[in-house]
Amino acid sequence: MDLREKYETVIGLEVHVELNTKTKAFCGCKNQFGAEPNTFICPVCLGLPGSLPVINEEMVKKAIKIGLALNCEIAEKTKFDRKNYYYPDLPKAYQISQYDNPITKNGFLEIIDENGNKKKIGIIRAHMEEDAGKLLHLTKSGQIGEAEESLVDYNRAGVPLIEIVSKPDIRSPKEAYVYLKTLKSILRYIDVSDCNMEEGSLRCDANISVRKKGETELGVKVEIKNLNSFKNVEKALEYEEMRQMQALENGEKIVQETRLWDAGRDKTFSMRGKEEAHDYRYFPEPDLPPVEISKELIDSIKKEIPELPGEKMQRFITQYSIPVYDATVLT
């Protein structure tokens, strides 16, 4: 018996998109990929004592543009928050992000599912934050835990990001792939990011759980990281849904955790217990004022978004025959 006939897969995706602004989110350092390590840095993006951040206006405008393209509500007033955690690529030991009052929320993205039908995937929020630095793990095996040495490049620290969080409306790995392809095409079309996964300007974390068909309560959620291509997102989700289904069939309990995808072995492995929002001790960013967004600003940004073509739009040639865009993506 195919376990997919007995169980249902529930998937939500968190997509991080680096914006193509000229400078970083809160300082004047260049936002540019490929420079010598630790050359585009300053006291602000390194969080040195006495330095103060300043909001990049273009980041705010591009965030609104993304929100409009994803049919989101745009906040009249929004603020920044500090997300506190320690990791070597985070020089301040906190990340400037948004928590309870994001700039956009309650949207949707329309895709074509595996059966050729239109389906709306809900967007919980698309909020602003700054990127962390980049770690390079020197390891022969490819496993982070076996690295003999790690190097850090802070050029990426402070680069403006939009995190797009979907509702758990995705029901298969293939559907996740279609959602990502559709989202990428929209972001590139409205010119907010180059969405180059190889350079890290688009990154994705996946949350997946399984439950018996007919049940309404969600199963225990597992987060998957280290997904560097859309195909790897699909493959990792395929592996993880089967791992969870087989575990439930054997009477085992699913542990809420973060797992890493190993593309060389085509499997996930446990990394750490899954953090919750309270683990980050969010509090309002004291060095940045709230941002008020006028109707006039929103209307002017609407005019910058090109009209999306309808039925005549060229379709991607993929095994799922998904469209680049659909006429109903923007309303």
C-alpha positions in Angstrom: 0.0 0.0 0.0 1.2 3.5 -0.9 1.4 5.4 2.4 0.4 8.6 0.5 -3.1 7.0 0.2 -3.3 6.8 4.0 -1.5 10.0 5.0 -1.7 13.6 4.0 1.4 15.9 3.7 1.2 19.5 5.0 3.9 21.9 3.9 4.7 25.6 4.6 7.7 27.4 3.1 9.8 30.3 4.4 11.5 32.1 1.5 14.2 34.7 2.2 14.8 37.1 -0.7 17.8 39.5 -0.8 16.7 42.8 -2.3 18.6 44.4 -5.1 19.2 47.8 -3.4 22.5 49.6 -3.9 23.3 49.7 -0.2 22.5 47.6 2.9 19.4 47.7 5.0 20.6 50.1 7.8 24.0 51.5 6.6 25.7 52.9 3.5 27.8 49.8 2.8 27.5 48.4 -0.7 25.0 45.6 -1.3 27.1 43.6 -3.8 27.9 39.9 -4.2 31.4 38.6 -4.9 33.7 41.2 -3.3 36.7 40.2 -1.3 35.6 38.9 2.2 35.0 41.5 4.9 35.5 44.6 2.6 31.9 45.9 2.6 31.5 46.4 6.3 31.3 49.2 8.8 30.6 49.9 12.5 26.8 49.8 11.9 26.5 46.4 10.1 29.0 45.0 12.6 27.1 46.4 15.5 30.0 48.2 17.1 29.3 50.3 20.2 28.0 53.7 19.5 26.9 53.0 15.9 23.3 53.7 14.9 21.3 52.2 12.1 19.3 54.3 9.5 16.4 52.8 7.5 17.1 52.2 3.8 14.0 53.8 2.1 14.4 51.6 -1.0 14.1 48.5 1.2 10.7 49.8 2.4 9.5 50.5 -1.1 10.5 47.2 -2.4 8.9 45.4 0.5 5.6 47.2 -0.3 6.0 46.2 -4.0 6.4 42.6 -3.0 3.4 42.8 -0.7 1.2 44.3 -3.5 2.4 41.6 -5.9 1.4 38.9 -3.4 -2.1 40.4 -2.7 -1.1 41.4 0.8 -2.5 44.0 3.2 0.0 46.8 3.6 0.4 48.2 7.2 -0.3 51.8 7.8 2.4 51.8 10.5 5.1 49.2 11.0 8.1 48.8 13.2 11.4 46.8 13.6 12.2 44.3 16.3 15.4 42.6 17.6 15.5 38.8 17.2 18.1 37.7 19.7 20.3 34.7 19.2 24.0 33.9 19.0 25.7 32.5 15.9 29.2 33.3 14.5 27.7 34.9 11.4 25.6 37.3 13.4 28.1 40.0 14.5 25.6 41.9 16.8 24.2 38.7 18.4 20.8 39.9 17.3 19.1 40.4 13.9 17.0 43.4 13.1 13.7 41.9 11.9 9.9 42.3 12.3 7.8 40.3 14.7 4.2 41.4 15.7 3.7 44.2 13.2 5.1 43.2 9.8 4.9 45.6 6.8 2.7 43.2 4.8 0.5 40.3 5.7 -2.6 38.2 4.7 -1.9 37.7 1.0 -1.9 34.8 -1.4 -0.1 33.4 -4.5 -2.0 31.6 -7.1 -0.4 28.5 -8.7 -1.4 25.8 -11.1 -1.4 22.5 -9.2 -0.4 19.0 -10.5 -3.9 18.5 -11.9 -3.9 21.7 -13.9 -6.2 23.5 -11.6 -5.8 27.0 -10.0 -5.0 26.9 -6.3 -4.3 29.8 -3.9 -1.5 29.4 -1.4 -1.9 31.8 1.5 0.8 34.2 2.5 0.9 34.8 6.2 3.4 37.7 6.0 6.2 39.2 4.0 8.4 41.2 6.4 11.7 43.1 6.3 14.9 42.0 8.0 18.6 42.1 7.6 20.7 39.2 6.4 23.5 37.5 8.5 27.0 37.0 7.4 28.2 33.9 5.5 30.1 31.0 7.1 32.5 28.8 5.2 33.1 25.4 6.8 36.3 23.7 5.8 35.4 20.0 5.8 36.5 17.1 3.7 33.3 15.1 4.3 30.8 17.9 3.6 29.3 17.6 7.1 29.2 20.8 9.1 29.7 18.9 12.3 33.0 17.5 11.0 34.5 20.8 9.9 38.0 21.4 11.1 37.8 25.1 10.6 35.2 27.7 9.8 35.6 31.2 8.3 33.2 34.1 8.3 32.6 36.8 5.8 30.5 39.7 7.0 29.9 41.4 3.6 26.4 39.9 3.6 25.6 41.0 7.1 23.0 43.8 7.0 21.9 43.1 3.4 18.1 43.8 3.1 15.9 40.7 3.1 12.2 40.0 2.7 11.0 36.8 4.4 7.9 35.5 2.7 6.1 33.0 4.9 3.4 30.8 3.4 0.4 29.2 5.1 0.6 25.4 5.4 -1.5 25.1 2.3 0.9 23.1 0.2 0.1 19.4 -0.1 3.0 17.8 -1.9 6.6 18.3 -2.7 5.8 18.9 -6.4 3.3 21.6 -5.3 6.1 23.2 -3.3 8.3 23.2 -6.4 5.6 24.9 -8.4 5.0 27.5 -5.7 8.7 28.4 -5.6 9.0 28.6 -9.4 6.0 30.9 -9.6 7.1 33.1 -6.7 10.6 33.5 -8.2 9.2 34.5 -11.6 7.0 37.2 -10.0 9.9 38.6 -7.9 12.2 38.8 -10.9 9.4 40.3 -13.1 8.8 43.1 -10.6 12.6 43.7 -10.3 13.1 43.4 -6.6 15.8 40.7 -6.6 17.8 38.6 -9.1 16.7 35.5 -7.0 20.0 33.8 -7.7 20.1 30.7 -5.4 23.7 30.0 -6.3 24.7 33.4 -4.8 22.3 33.1 -1.9 19.9 35.9 -2.9 17.0 33.5 -2.6 16.9 30.8 0.1 14.2 28.5 1.3 13.4 26.7 4.5 10.6 24.1 4.5 8.3 23.0 7.3 6.6 19.7 6.8 4.3 17.4 8.8 2.1 14.5 8.0 -1.3 13.3 9.3 -3.8 10.7 8.6 -6.2 11.7 5.9 -9.4 13.1 7.3 -7.7 14.5 10.4 -7.8 18.3 10.9 -5.1 18.8 13.5 -1.7 19.3 12.2 1.0 16.8 12.8 4.4 17.5 14.5 6.3 20.0 12.3 9.9 19.4 11.1 11.9 22.2 9.6 14.4 21.4 6.8 17.4 23.7 6.0 20.4 23.7 3.6 18.2 23.6 0.5 20.2 25.2 -2.3 17.9 24.6 -5.3 14.2 24.1 -6.0 14.8 20.5 -7.0 16.6 19.9 -3.7 13.6 21.4 -1.9 11.4 18.9 -3.7 13.7 15.9 -3.1 14.2 16.8 0.6 10.4 17.0 1.1 9.9 13.7 -0.7 12.4 12.0 1.6 11.0 13.7 4.7 7.4 12.9 4.0 8.2 9.2 3.6 10.4 9.2 6.7 7.6 10.6 8.8 4.9 8.4 7.3 7.0 5.2 7.9 7.7 6.4 11.4 4.0 6.8 12.2 3.3 3.4 10.6 5.8 1.9 13.0 4.2 3.5 16.0 7.0 6.0 16.5 6.6 9.7 17.5 7.8 12.5 15.2 10.2 14.9 17.1 9.8 18.6 16.5 13.3 19.6 15.2 15.4 21.2 12.6 17.0 18.9 10.0 19.6 19.5 7.3 19.3 18.1 3.8 22.4 16.2 2.6 22.3 16.4 -1.2 25.2 13.9 -1.5 23.3 11.2 0.4 19.8 12.3 -0.6 18.6 12.3 3.0 17.9 14.6 6.0 19.6 14.4 9.3 18.9 16.0 12.7 20.6 19.3 13.4 18.9 20.7 16.6 15.6 21.1 18.4 13.3 23.5 16.7 13.2 27.0 18.2 10.0 28.9 18.9 9.4 32.6 18.7 9.8 33.0 22.5 13.2 31.5 22.3 14.4 34.6 20.4 13.3 37.1 23.1 11.9 39.6 20.5 11.6 43.2 21.6 11.1 46.5 19.7 14.3 47.8 18.0 15.1 50.9 20.2 17.4 52.6 17.6 14.9 52.7 14.7 11.6 54.7 14.6 8.3 53.2 13.4 7.6 53.6 9.7 4.4 55.2 8.6 3.2 54.3 5.2 0.9 56.7 3.3 -1.8 55.7 0.8 0.0 58.0 -1.7 3.2 56.0 -1.4 1.3 52.7 -1.9 -0.5 54.1 -4.9 2.8 55.4 -6.5 4.4 51.9 -6.0 1.3 50.3 -7.6 2.0 52.3 -10.7 5.6 50.9 -10.8 4.4 47.3 -11.0 4.0 46.3 -14.7 0.7 44.8 -15.7 1.0 41.1 -15.7 0.0 39.4 -19.0 -2.7 36.8 -19.0 -3.3 33.9 -21.2 -0.8 34.9 -23.8 2.1 34.9 -21.3 4.8 32.4 -22.4 4.7 29.3 -20.2 7.7 27.7 -18.6 8.6 24.4 -20.1 8.8 22.2 -17.1 7.7 18.7 -16.3 4.7 20.2 -14.5 3.8 22.6 -17.3 3.4 25.5 -14.9 2.8 29.1 -16.1 5.3 31.9 -15.6 2.4 34.1 -14.4 -1.3 33.9 -14.2 -3.5 36.9 -14.9 -5.1 36.6 -11.4 -1.9 36.9 -9.5 -2.4 40.7 -9.2 -5.8 42.0 -8.5 
